[in-house]
Amino acid sequence: MADREKDNPEDRRIAYRIGVHLGDIIIDGDDIFGDGVNVASRLEGLAEAGSIRISEAVFNNVKGKLDLGFADLGPQKVKNISEPVQTFQVLLDPSDAGKLVKATLTRLPLVRYGALAMIALVVAIAAGLYARDRMFAPTSTGPPKLLVLPLAAADAGSRLIAEAATENLIASFARLKGLTIAPRDVSMQYKGIELAASDVPDDLDVRYILDGTAISQADSVEISARLRDISASGEDVVWEQKEVGKTDELFGVLAMLKLGATAAMKVRLNQTERAILESKPTTSFEAYLAFAQAELFRYSGNFFDLEKSLPLYEKSINLDPGFIAAHVGYAEANFTIWSMGYNTIRYTLDALDAARESIETILQAQDANVYAIGLQVRIEIELSNHEQALAKARAAVFLQPDEPWLRFVLGLSSLAAGNYEESLQELDKYQSLSPRLNSGETRDLSFSFLLLDDVEQALGLLKQTPPEESTKIDQYSQLANAYARRGELEEAKFYMAKFLKETVWNNLAWQRGYFGRYADPALYDRWSEAMRAAGLPESPFDFEAGREADRLQHDNLIELFSDIYQETQTLGPFGMPYSQDRSTDGTLTMNFAWMKGQPISGNWSIEGDQFCVRTPAIHVNREQCLNVYIDRDKSTEKVTHISTVYSFGALNFEFTRVSE
């Protein structure tokens, strides 16, 4: 094709971009789809006109078998694919046959043949910044902004070292209050590109650029880094440093570089921030890479990403059983699954056991670990053991008064017990002692302030979180609540619409379950009043609206759930099979198809005009009392069709009368 087109005028030529991947596909008639197709399509989108991009799976199958060369472009983040795709460019020049080139070794040539791509990158970043939701206004004031570029790897054997070092640099600098850092996603878009000051979009508001090179040889590692100040017209290198150490001392090497760069930027550090920069979390860079990816998934605020974090934490722990931060992350992820009732990720009682086992492992290694102690307290809060939670939290703060996380946990304990003044004091202390809060910490703190009816503090926290860092579902929910409390219903409904677009099934019945941890029922009353005003339905998909006439009353329920009727067919939420076994002694077993054979056990009763259920695996054994509705169009004298409205969806039952 290229040979045939070369005689045509340049503006009349056809130039193909090709992406090739080897993977599973699904064939449906004339259509094909699946991850195999998606990855190939994304690779095609990455390719320049007239070039070919292939995945690692293809490279492993063709290397050494074709008269072609390849450029290793490293992992590329692509749309709608959760994991980065290891990418190679095919080198078509016959003189390159048999070569494998590491692209990061020739960074300036990347700019030469990728100039148009660079322009597109700048435009894309600028467009993304202008297209932010209205709650996220870009700021040009505050601490100087740092852009950390992915470190270049000297060769293919240094790639993982470079990636681990890059993740650690970004994660560490992001915690400093005296420094604003460009989001990780922005940093990663510049991988393999030599970045000049003139190439940085003005909207990023960057003052400093940190870049460098990683070299891994035998049992040693060398990291060179430099810091450029691009605030003026030039690109002054204000700091350069090279550190060498053994491979298992990578994070000690990085600690020296981080402290040097921070001093060059004149950033003042508090005790907690210095400890973060000096931290040596593991001796395994491979364990750290798995951990870093798990942390990104856990803090994304996405339900499905939380599930992806678990095997990555497990991989990290297997690579380094002494990696305490990985044990903490794994415990936190399992605690979230249990406390939120996410049985679709993992049976929640198994998640609780896993969290407790991890806590025990952590405390055996570090008996004063603040995160393990904090999790012990939070488990007591979820179980509504308020006095035990308060006693443990106060004792922990007494022994370690300058540990910010313990202050936060004491604030949560006080809030749950109804000690609001103490809660506010501890949350304020937490903010003053803390490093810069990440998105998950900001979300939890703003939610606490909303419950304490400190709307302005909550809004301040929510608005200062950039969209790239936000856990958007929680952000939308809390903004809807905050604006409704202020009486700004147009804004409240705007964010509620965004919230329901992300979680279409969400409802007040589901949210009510989480308020069982609080001693004061008025907290839920105020929360639900605001959410109702913002437009959150009472039940999933507003199922109950307009159906009051079809709601079964006490006597109907007593008869229906007796031996007079037998359940003959059941359909659960999302159209999947469901059945339940109820005994006259009040025990209940729920069988969901998506639980893969794991039953959920609990108790049932009729209370007034509602069918009530308690199960340890859903909302921590807090009672859910449910309305039951008859489908009059389907029901006959012999067969009764009903729907029981749970917080997560309506369960449809068919009952056949078997005796009089």
C-alpha positions as CSV (number, residue, x, y, z in Angstrom):
1,M,0.0,0.0,0.0
2,A,2.8,2.4,0.9
3,D,4.6,1.7,-2.3
4,R,1.5,2.2,-4.4
5,E,0.7,5.5,-2.6
6,K,4.2,7.1,-2.7
7,D,3.6,8.7,-6.2
8,N,0.3,10.3,-5.1
9,P,0.3,13.8,-3.6
10,E,0.6,13.7,0.2
11,D,-2.9,15.0,0.8
12,R,-4.3,12.2,-1.4
13,R,-2.5,9.3,0.1
14,I,-4.1,6.5,2.2
15,A,-2.1,5.6,5.3
16,Y,-3.4,2.7,7.5
17,R,-2.9,2.4,11.2
18,I,-2.9,-1.2,12.4
19,G,-3.3,-2.7,15.9
20,V,-2.8,-6.5,16.5
21,H,-3.6,-8.5,19.6
22,L,-3.8,-12.2,20.4
23,G,-6.7,-13.0,22.7
24,D,-10.1,-14.5,23.2
25,I,-13.1,-13.3,21.2
26,I,-16.8,-14.0,21.1
27,I,-18.5,-14.7,17.8
28,D,-22.2,-13.9,17.5
29,G,-23.4,-14.3,14.0
30,D,-21.5,-11.8,11.9
31,D,-20.3,-9.9,14.9
32,I,-17.2,-10.4,17.0
33,F,-16.5,-8.8,20.3
34,G,-14.7,-9.3,23.6
35,D,-11.4,-8.2,25.2
36,G,-9.4,-9.5,22.2
37,V,-11.2,-7.2,19.8
38,N,-11.2,-4.3,22.3
39,V,-7.4,-4.4,22.9
40,A,-6.7,-4.6,19.1
41,S,-8.9,-1.6,18.6
42,R,-7.1,0.4,21.3
43,L,-3.7,-0.5,19.8
44,E,-4.8,0.8,16.4
45,G,-5.8,4.0,18.1
46,L,-2.4,4.4,19.6
47,A,-0.6,3.8,16.3
48,E,0.6,6.7,14.0
49,A,-0.5,6.7,10.4
50,G,1.4,4.1,8.4
51,S,2.6,2.2,11.5
52,I,1.7,-1.0,13.4
53,R,1.3,-1.5,17.1
54,I,1.2,-5.0,18.7
55,S,0.6,-6.3,22.2
56,E,3.0,-8.3,24.3
57,A,1.0,-11.5,23.5
58,V,1.7,-11.0,19.7
59,F,5.3,-10.0,20.3
60,N,6.0,-13.2,22.3
61,N,4.6,-15.3,19.4
62,V,6.4,-13.6,16.5
63,K,9.8,-12.5,17.9
64,G,12.7,-14.2,16.1
65,K,10.4,-15.6,13.5
66,L,9.9,-12.6,11.2
67,D,12.4,-10.2,9.5
68,L,11.2,-7.3,11.5
69,G,12.4,-5.2,14.4
70,F,10.4,-4.0,17.4
71,A,10.4,-0.9,19.7
72,D,9.3,-1.6,23.3
73,L,7.0,1.3,24.1
74,G,6.1,-0.1,27.6
75,P,2.7,-0.3,29.2
76,Q,0.1,2.0,27.7
77,K,-3.1,3.0,29.5
78,V,-6.0,2.7,27.0
79,K,-9.7,3.5,27.3
80,N,-12.1,0.9,28.9
81,I,-9.2,-1.6,29.5
82,S,-8.5,-1.8,33.3
83,E,-4.9,-2.9,33.0
84,P,-2.2,-1.1,31.0
85,V,-1.3,-2.9,27.7
86,Q,2.3,-3.7,27.1
87,T,2.9,-2.3,23.6
88,F,5.5,-2.7,20.9
89,Q,5.8,-0.8,17.6
90,V,6.9,-2.8,14.5
91,L,10.0,-1.4,12.9
92,L,9.5,-1.8,9.1
93,D,12.9,-0.6,7.9
94,P,14.8,-3.7,6.7
95,S,17.9,-2.4,8.5
96,D,16.0,-2.9,11.8
97,A,15.3,-6.6,11.2
98,G,16.0,-8.6,14.4
99,K,16.4,-5.5,16.6
100,L,14.6,-4.9,19.9
101,V,14.8,-1.2,20.8
102,K,13.8,0.2,24.2
103,A,11.9,3.4,23.2
104,T,12.8,5.3,26.4
105,L,16.5,5.2,25.3
106,T,15.6,7.4,22.3
107,R,13.2,9.8,23.9
108,L,13.9,12.8,21.6
109,P,13.3,10.7,18.4
110,L,9.9,9.8,19.9
111,V,9.0,13.5,19.8
112,R,10.3,13.8,16.2
113,Y,8.1,11.1,14.7
114,G,5.3,11.6,17.2
115,A,5.0,15.4,16.9
116,L,1.4,15.2,15.9
117,A,0.7,12.8,18.7
118,M,2.3,15.3,21.2
119,I,0.1,18.1,19.9
120,A,-2.9,15.8,20.3
121,L,-1.8,15.0,23.9
122,V,-1.5,18.6,24.8
123,V,-4.9,19.4,23.3
124,A,-6.5,16.4,25.1
125,I,-5.1,17.4,28.4
126,A,-6.2,21.0,28.0
127,A,-9.7,19.9,26.8
128,G,-10.0,17.6,29.8
129,L,-9.2,20.4,32.2
130,Y,-11.7,22.7,30.6
131,A,-14.4,20.0,30.6
132,R,-14.4,19.4,34.3
133,D,-17.6,19.2,36.3
134,R,-18.6,22.6,37.6
135,M,-17.8,21.6,41.1
136,F,-14.1,21.3,40.2
137,A,-12.8,24.8,39.3
138,P,-9.1,24.7,38.3
139,T,-7.0,26.7,40.7
140,S,-3.9,28.8,40.0
141,T,-3.0,29.6,43.6
142,G,-1.6,27.5,46.4
143,P,1.6,25.5,46.7
144,P,3.8,25.1,43.6
145,K,2.8,22.2,41.3
146,L,5.1,19.4,40.5
147,L,4.9,17.1,37.5
148,V,6.7,13.8,38.0
149,L,7.6,12.2,34.7
150,P,7.9,8.4,34.5
151,L,11.5,7.5,35.0
152,A,13.3,6.2,31.9
153,A,14.6,2.6,32.0
154,A,18.2,2.2,30.8
155,D,17.2,-1.2,29.3
156,A,14.5,-3.8,29.3
157,G,15.8,-5.3,32.5
158,S,15.4,-2.0,34.3
159,R,11.8,-1.4,33.3
160,L,10.2,-2.8,36.5
161,I,12.6,-0.8,38.7
162,A,11.7,2.4,36.8
163,E,8.0,1.7,37.1
164,A,8.2,1.0,40.9
165,A,10.3,4.1,41.5
166,T,7.9,6.2,39.5
167,E,4.9,5.0,41.5
168,N,6.6,5.6,44.8
169,L,7.7,9.1,43.8
170,I,4.2,10.1,42.7
171,A,2.5,8.5,45.8
172,S,5.0,10.2,48.2
173,F,5.0,13.7,46.8
174,A,1.1,13.6,46.5
175,R,1.0,13.5,50.3
176,L,2.8,16.8,51.0
177,K,0.6,19.7,52.0
178,G,3.3,22.2,50.8
179,L,3.2,20.8,47.3
180,T,0.6,20.3,44.7
181,I,1.3,17.4,42.3
182,A,-0.1,16.8,38.8
183,P,-2.4,13.7,38.8
184,R,-0.8,10.3,38.1
185,D,-2.8,9.9,34.9
186,V,-1.3,13.1,33.5
187,S,2.2,12.0,34.4
188,M,1.7,8.6,32.7
189,Q,0.6,10.3,29.4
190,Y,4.2,11.6,29.1
191,K,5.8,8.2,29.3
192,G,8.6,7.9,26.8
193,I,8.5,11.6,25.8
194,E,11.2,14.2,26.4
195,L,9.2,17.1,27.8
196,A,10.2,20.7,27.3
197,A,8.8,23.6,29.2
198,S,7.0,24.8,26.0
199,D,5.2,21.4,25.7
200,V,3.4,21.7,29.1
201,P,-0.2,23.0,28.9
202,D,-0.6,26.2,30.7
203,D,-3.7,24.8,32.5
204,L,-1.6,22.3,34.3
205,D,0.0,25.2,36.2
206,V,3.2,23.3,36.6
207,R,6.3,25.0,38.2
208,Y,8.6,22.0,38.6
209,I,9.3,18.9,36.4
210,L,11.0,15.9,38.0
211,D,12.5,13.3,35.7
212,G,15.3,10.8,35.7
213,T,16.7,7.4,34.8
214,A,16.7,4.0,36.4
215,I,19.5,1.4,35.8
216,S,19.4,-2.1,37.2
217,Q,22.6,-4.1,37.0
218,A,23.2,-7.5,38.8
219,D,22.2,-6.8,42.4
220,S,22.4,-3.0,42.3
221,V,20.2,-0.1,41.3
222,E,21.2,3.4,40.2
223,I,18.6,6.2,40.1
224,S,19.5,9.6,38.7
225,A,17.0,12.4,39.0
226,R,16.8,16.1,38.2
227,L,14.4,18.9,39.0
228,R,13.7,21.7,36.5
229,D,12.0,25.0,37.4
230,I,9.9,26.1,34.4
231,S,8.2,29.0,36.0
232,A,10.4,31.5,34.2
233,S,11.3,31.5,30.5
234,G,14.0,28.9,30.7
235,E,14.3,25.4,32.0
236,D,16.7,25.9,34.9
237,V,17.9,22.6,36.5
238,V,17.7,23.5,40.2
239,W,18.7,20.1,41.5
240,E,20.4,16.9,40.3
241,Q,21.2,13.9,42.3
242,K,22.3,10.3,41.7
243,E,22.0,7.5,44.3
244,V,23.2,3.9,44.1
245,G,22.3,1.0,46.3
246,K,21.5,-2.7,46.3
247,T,18.3,-3.7,44.5
248,D,16.6,-4.5,47.8
249,E,17.5,-1.0,49.0
250,L,15.6,0.7,46.2
251,F,13.3,2.6,48.6
252,G,16.2,3.8,50.7
253,V,17.7,5.2,47.5
254,L,14.4,6.9,46.6
255,A,14.2,8.4,50.2
256,M,17.4,10.2,49.7
257,L,16.2,11.6,46.3
258,K,12.8,12.6,47.6
259,L,14.4,14.5,50.5
260,G,16.8,16.2,48.1
261,A,14.1,17.3,45.7
262,T,11.8,18.5,48.5
263,A,14.6,20.7,49.9
264,A,15.3,22.1,46.5
265,M,11.6,23.1,46.2
266,K,11.8,24.6,49.7
267,V,8.8,22.5,50.9
268,R,8.5,22.4,54.7
269,L,7.7,19.0,56.1
270,N,5.9,18.0,59.3
271,Q,6.8,14.8,61.1
272,T,4.2,12.6,59.3
273,E,5.3,13.9,55.9
274,R,9.0,13.3,56.6
275,A,8.1,9.7,57.6
276,I,6.3,9.2,54.3
277,L,9.3,10.3,52.3
278,E,11.7,8.2,54.3
279,S,9.5,5.1,54.3
280,K,11.1,1.8,53.1
281,P,7.9,-0.2,52.7
282,T,9.4,-3.4,51.2
283,T,12.6,-4.9,49.8
284,S,10.8,-6.2,46.7
285,F,10.1,-3.7,43.9
286,E,7.8,-6.3,42.2
287,A,5.7,-6.5,45.4
288,Y,5.5,-2.7,45.5
289,L,4.3,-2.6,41.9
290,A,1.4,-5.0,42.7
291,F,0.6,-3.0,45.8
292,A,0.6,0.4,44.0
293,Q,-1.9,-1.0,41.4
294,A,-4.0,-2.4,44.2
295,E,-4.1,1.0,46.0
296,L,-5.2,2.7,42.8
297,F,-8.1,0.3,42.4
298,R,-9.1,0.5,46.1
299,Y,-9.2,4.3,46.2
300,S,-10.9,4.7,42.8
301,G,-14.4,4.6,44.5
302,N,-15.5,2.0,41.8
303,F,-17.2,-1.1,43.1
304,F,-15.6,-3.3,40.4
305,D,-12.2,-1.9,41.0
306,L,-12.4,-2.9,44.7
307,E,-12.7,-6.5,43.6
308,K,-9.6,-6.2,41.4
309,S,-7.5,-4.9,44.3
310,L,-7.8,-8.2,46.2
311,P,-5.6,-10.5,44.0
312,L,-3.0,-7.7,43.6
313,Y,-2.7,-7.3,47.4
314,E,-2.4,-11.1,47.7
315,K,0.3,-11.1,45.0
316,S,2.2,-8.4,46.8
317,I,2.0,-10.2,50.2
318,N,3.2,-13.5,48.5
319,L,6.2,-11.7,47.1
320,D,7.0,-10.1,50.4
321,P,5.2,-11.6,53.5
322,G,6.7,-8.8,55.6
323,F,5.2,-6.0,53.5
324,I,3.0,-4.4,56.2
325,A,1.4,-1.7,54.0
326,A,0.1,-4.5,51.7
327,H,-1.4,-6.3,54.7
328,V,-3.0,-3.1,55.7
329,G,-4.5,-2.5,52.2
330,Y,-5.8,-6.0,52.1
331,A,-7.4,-5.7,55.5
332,E,-8.9,-2.3,54.5
333,A,-10.4,-3.8,51.3
334,N,-11.9,-6.7,53.1
335,F,-13.3,-4.4,55.8
336,T,-15.0,-2.3,53.2
337,I,-16.5,-5.4,51.5
338,W,-17.9,-6.6,54.9
339,S,-19.1,-3.2,56.2
340,M,-20.7,-2.3,52.9
341,G,-22.4,-5.7,52.3
342,Y,-20.6,-6.3,49.0
343,N,-21.4,-10.0,48.8
344,T,-21.1,-9.9,45.0
345,I,-17.3,-9.3,45.4
346,R,-16.8,-11.8,48.3
347,Y,-19.0,-13.4,50.9
348,T,-18.9,-10.7,53.5
349,L,-18.3,-13.0,56.6
350,D,-15.3,-14.4,54.8
351,A,-14.1,-10.8,54.1
352,L,-14.5,-10.1,57.9
353,D,-12.4,-13.1,58.8
354,A,-9.7,-12.1,56.2
355,A,-9.6,-8.6,57.7
356,R,-9.2,-9.9,61.2
357,E,-6.5,-12.3,60.2
358,S,-4.6,-9.5,58.5
359,I,-5.0,-7.3,61.5
360,E,-3.5,-10.0,63.7
361,T,-0.6,-10.5,61.3
362,I,0.1,-6.7,61.3
363,L,0.0,-6.4,65.1
364,Q,2.3,-9.4,65.6
365,A,4.9,-7.5,63.5
366,Q,4.1,-4.0,64.8
367,D,2.0,-4.0,68.0
368,A,1.4,-0.2,67.7
369,N,0.4,-0.1,64.0
370,V,-2.2,2.7,63.8
371,Y,-4.0,1.3,60.9
372,A,-4.5,-2.1,62.4
373,I,-5.7,-0.5,65.7
374,G,-7.9,1.8,63.7
375,L,-9.5,-1.2,61.9
376,Q,-10.2,-2.9,65.3
377,V,-12.0,0.2,66.4
378,R,-14.0,0.5,63.2
379,I,-15.1,-3.1,63.4
380,E,-16.5,-2.3,66.9
381,I,-18.3,0.8,65.5
382,E,-19.9,-1.3,62.7
383,L,-21.1,-3.8,65.4
384,S,-22.6,-0.9,67.4
385,N,-20.3,-1.6,70.3
386,H,-19.9,2.1,71.0
387,E,-18.3,2.0,74.4
388,Q,-15.7,-0.6,73.4
389,A,-14.9,1.5,70.3
390,L,-14.5,4.7,72.3
391,A,-12.4,3.1,75.0
392,K,-10.0,1.5,72.5
393,A,-9.7,4.7,70.4
394,R,-9.1,6.9,73.5
395,A,-6.4,4.6,74.8
396,A,-4.7,4.5,71.4
397,V,-4.7,8.3,71.2
398,F,-3.4,8.6,74.7
399,L,-0.4,6.4,73.8
400,Q,0.2,8.0,70.4
401,P,-1.3,11.5,70.5
402,D,0.4,12.8,67.4
403,E,-0.8,10.0,65.1
404,P,-3.4,11.6,62.8
405,W,-5.2,8.4,61.8
406,L,-5.9,7.6,65.5
407,R,-7.4,11.0,65.9
408,F,-9.7,10.3,62.9
409,V,-10.8,7.0,64.3
410,L,-11.5,8.6,67.7
411,G,-13.6,11.2,65.8
412,L,-15.6,8.4,64.1
413,S,-16.1,6.6,67.4
414,S,-17.3,9.8,69.1
415,L,-19.7,10.5,66.2
416,A,-21.1,7.0,66.3
417,A,-21.7,7.2,70.1
418,G,-23.3,10.7,69.8
419,N,-20.5,12.7,71.4
420,Y,-20.5,15.4,68.7
421,E,-18.3,18.0,70.3
422,E,-15.5,15.5,70.9
423,S,-16.0,14.3,67.3
424,L,-15.5,17.7,65.9
425,Q,-12.4,18.4,68.0
426,E,-10.8,15.1,66.9
427,L,-11.6,15.6,63.3
428,D,-10.1,19.1,63.4
429,K,-7.0,17.7,65.1
430,Y,-6.8,15.0,62.4
431,Q,-6.7,17.6,59.7
432,S,-4.0,19.6,61.4
433,L,-1.7,16.6,62.0
434,S,-2.3,14.9,58.6
435,P,-0.3,15.0,55.4
436,R,-2.4,15.9,52.3
437,L,-5.4,13.7,52.4
438,N,-6.0,11.3,49.5
439,S,-9.4,11.0,47.8
440,G,-10.7,8.2,50.1
441,E,-9.7,10.0,53.2
442,T,-11.2,13.3,52.0
443,R,-14.5,11.4,51.2
444,D,-14.7,9.9,54.7
445,L,-13.9,13.2,56.4
446,S,-16.4,15.2,54.4
447,F,-19.1,12.6,55.1
448,S,-18.4,12.9,58.8
449,F,-18.7,16.7,58.7
450,L,-22.0,16.3,56.8
451,L,-23.4,14.1,59.6
452,L,-22.2,16.7,62.1
453,D,-24.1,19.3,60.1
454,D,-20.9,21.2,59.3
455,V,-21.9,21.7,55.7
456,E,-19.3,24.4,54.9
457,Q,-16.4,22.2,56.0
458,A,-17.8,19.3,54.0
459,L,-18.3,21.4,50.9
460,G,-14.8,22.9,51.2
461,L,-13.3,19.4,51.2
462,L,-15.4,18.2,48.3
463,K,-14.7,21.2,46.1
464,Q,-10.9,21.1,46.6
465,T,-10.6,17.6,45.3
466,P,-9.7,17.6,41.5
467,P,-11.9,15.3,39.3
468,E,-8.9,13.1,38.4
469,E,-8.5,12.2,42.1
470,S,-12.2,12.1,43.2
471,T,-14.2,9.0,44.1
472,K,-17.0,10.4,41.9
473,I,-19.9,8.3,43.1
474,D,-19.4,9.4,46.8
475,Q,-18.6,12.9,45.6
476,Y,-21.9,13.3,43.8
477,S,-23.9,11.8,46.7
478,Q,-22.3,14.1,49.3
479,L,-22.6,17.2,47.1
480,A,-26.3,16.5,46.6
481,N,-26.8,16.2,50.3
482,A,-24.7,19.3,51.2
483,Y,-26.6,21.5,48.7
484,A,-29.9,20.2,49.8
485,R,-29.1,21.1,53.4
486,R,-28.3,24.6,52.2
487,G,-31.6,24.8,50.4
488,E,-29.9,25.0,47.0
489,L,-32.2,22.3,45.4
490,E,-31.2,23.0,41.8
491,E,-27.6,22.2,42.6
492,A,-28.6,19.2,44.8
493,K,-30.7,17.7,42.0
494,F,-27.9,18.2,39.5
495,Y,-25.5,16.1,41.5
496,M,-28.2,13.6,42.4
497,A,-28.8,13.0,38.7
498,K,-25.1,12.3,38.3
499,F,-25.1,10.0,41.3
500,L,-28.1,8.0,40.0
501,K,-26.5,7.8,36.6
502,E,-23.5,6.0,38.2
503,T,-25.6,3.8,40.6
504,V,-29.1,3.5,39.0
505,W,-30.4,1.2,41.7
506,N,-29.4,3.3,44.7
507,N,-32.1,4.3,47.2
508,L,-32.8,5.4,50.7
509,A,-33.6,1.9,51.9
510,W,-30.0,0.9,51.0
511,Q,-28.5,3.9,52.6
512,R,-30.5,3.4,55.8
513,G,-28.7,0.2,56.5
514,Y,-25.4,2.0,57.0
515,F,-26.8,4.3,59.6
516,G,-27.3,1.4,62.1
517,R,-23.8,2.0,63.3
518,Y,-24.9,5.3,64.9
519,A,-26.5,5.6,68.3
520,D,-28.6,8.7,67.3
521,P,-31.4,8.0,64.7
522,A,-31.6,11.7,64.0
523,L,-28.4,11.4,61.9
524,Y,-30.3,9.3,59.4
525,D,-33.4,11.5,59.6
526,R,-31.4,14.6,58.6
527,W,-29.4,12.7,55.9
528,S,-32.6,11.1,54.3
529,E,-34.5,14.4,54.4
530,A,-31.7,16.1,52.3
531,M,-31.4,13.1,50.0
532,R,-35.1,12.9,49.5
533,A,-35.2,16.6,48.6
534,A,-32.4,16.1,46.1
535,G,-34.4,13.3,44.4
536,L,-33.1,10.0,45.8
537,P,-36.0,7.4,45.6
538,E,-37.2,5.5,48.6
539,S,-36.7,2.1,47.1
540,P,-34.7,0.6,44.2
541,F,-35.7,2.1,40.9
542,D,-38.5,3.8,42.8
543,F,-40.4,0.5,42.8
544,E,-42.9,1.4,45.5
545,A,-44.1,4.7,44.0
546,G,-47.8,4.5,43.4
547,R,-48.3,1.0,44.7
548,E,-49.6,1.6,48.1
549,A,-53.0,0.0,47.2
550,D,-51.1,-3.3,46.4
551,R,-49.2,-3.4,49.7
552,L,-50.0,-6.5,51.8
553,Q,-51.1,-5.9,55.4
554,H,-50.3,-7.9,58.5
555,D,-53.0,-10.6,58.3
556,N,-52.2,-11.2,54.6
557,L,-48.5,-11.6,55.4
558,I,-49.2,-14.0,58.3
559,E,-51.2,-16.2,55.9
560,L,-48.9,-16.0,53.0
561,F,-45.8,-17.0,54.9
562,S,-47.5,-19.9,56.7
563,D,-47.7,-23.6,55.7
564,I,-50.8,-22.8,53.7
565,Y,-48.7,-21.6,50.8
566,Q,-45.6,-23.1,49.1
567,E,-43.1,-21.1,47.1
568,T,-42.9,-22.6,43.6
569,Q,-40.8,-20.0,41.7
570,T,-38.6,-17.2,42.5
571,L,-36.7,-14.5,40.5
572,G,-34.1,-12.3,42.2
573,P,-32.7,-8.9,41.3
574,F,-31.2,-8.4,37.9
575,G,-33.4,-11.3,36.6
576,M,-31.3,-14.0,38.1
577,P,-32.6,-17.1,39.9
578,Y,-33.2,-16.8,43.6
579,S,-34.8,-19.0,46.3
580,Q,-35.2,-18.8,50.0
581,D,-35.9,-21.4,52.7
582,R,-37.9,-20.2,55.7
583,S,-38.5,-22.3,58.7
584,T,-41.2,-21.8,61.3
585,D,-38.5,-21.3,64.0
586,G,-37.7,-18.0,62.3
587,T,-34.5,-19.1,60.4
588,L,-34.0,-18.1,56.8
589,T,-31.6,-19.2,54.1
590,M,-31.2,-17.0,51.0
591,N,-29.8,-18.5,47.8
592,F,-28.6,-16.1,45.1
593,A,-27.4,-17.4,41.7
594,W,-24.6,-14.9,41.7
595,M,-23.3,-16.2,45.1
596,K,-22.1,-19.4,43.4
597,G,-23.6,-21.8,45.9
598,Q,-22.8,-19.7,49.0
599,P,-26.0,-19.3,51.0
600,I,-26.8,-16.3,53.1
601,S,-28.4,-17.3,56.4
602,G,-30.3,-15.2,58.9
603,N,-33.7,-14.8,60.6
604,W,-37.1,-13.6,59.6
605,S,-40.3,-12.4,61.3
606,I,-43.5,-10.5,60.6
607,E,-43.5,-7.1,62.3
608,G,-46.7,-5.1,61.8
609,D,-47.2,-4.8,58.0
610,Q,-43.7,-5.7,57.1
611,F,-41.5,-8.8,56.4
612,C,-38.3,-8.3,58.5
613,V,-35.0,-10.0,57.9
614,R,-31.7,-10.0,59.8
615,T,-28.5,-11.6,58.3
616,P,-24.9,-11.1,59.4
617,A,-23.8,-11.0,55.8
618,I,-26.0,-8.0,54.8
619,H,-25.7,-4.7,56.6
620,V,-23.9,-6.3,59.6
621,N,-27.0,-8.1,60.9
622,R,-29.1,-4.9,61.2
623,E,-32.8,-5.5,60.8
624,Q,-34.3,-4.7,57.4
625,C,-38.1,-4.5,57.5
626,L,-39.6,-4.7,54.0
627,N,-42.9,-3.9,52.3
628,V,-44.5,-6.7,50.3
629,Y,-46.6,-6.0,47.2
630,I,-49.1,-8.2,45.3
631,D,-49.2,-8.4,41.5
632,R,-53.0,-8.5,41.0
633,D,-52.8,-8.9,37.3
634,K,-50.9,-12.2,37.6
635,S,-52.4,-13.6,40.8
636,T,-55.4,-16.0,41.0
637,E,-57.2,-17.7,43.8
638,K,-54.7,-20.5,43.7
639,V,-51.5,-18.7,42.9
640,T,-50.3,-15.4,44.4
641,H,-47.5,-13.3,42.8
642,I,-45.7,-10.9,45.1
643,S,-42.6,-8.7,45.2
644,T,-40.6,-8.1,48.4
645,V,-38.7,-4.9,48.1
646,Y,-35.2,-5.3,49.6
647,S,-32.7,-2.4,49.6
648,F,-30.7,-3.9,46.7
649,G,-33.7,-4.8,44.5
650,A,-37.1,-6.4,44.4
651,L,-37.4,-10.2,44.8
652,N,-40.3,-11.7,42.9
653,F,-42.1,-14.7,44.4
654,E,-44.8,-17.1,43.2
655,F,-46.8,-18.8,46.0
656,T,-49.1,-21.7,45.4
657,R,-51.9,-22.4,47.9
658,V,-51.5,-26.1,49.1
659,S,-54.0,-26.2,51.9
660,E,-57.0,-24.4,53.3
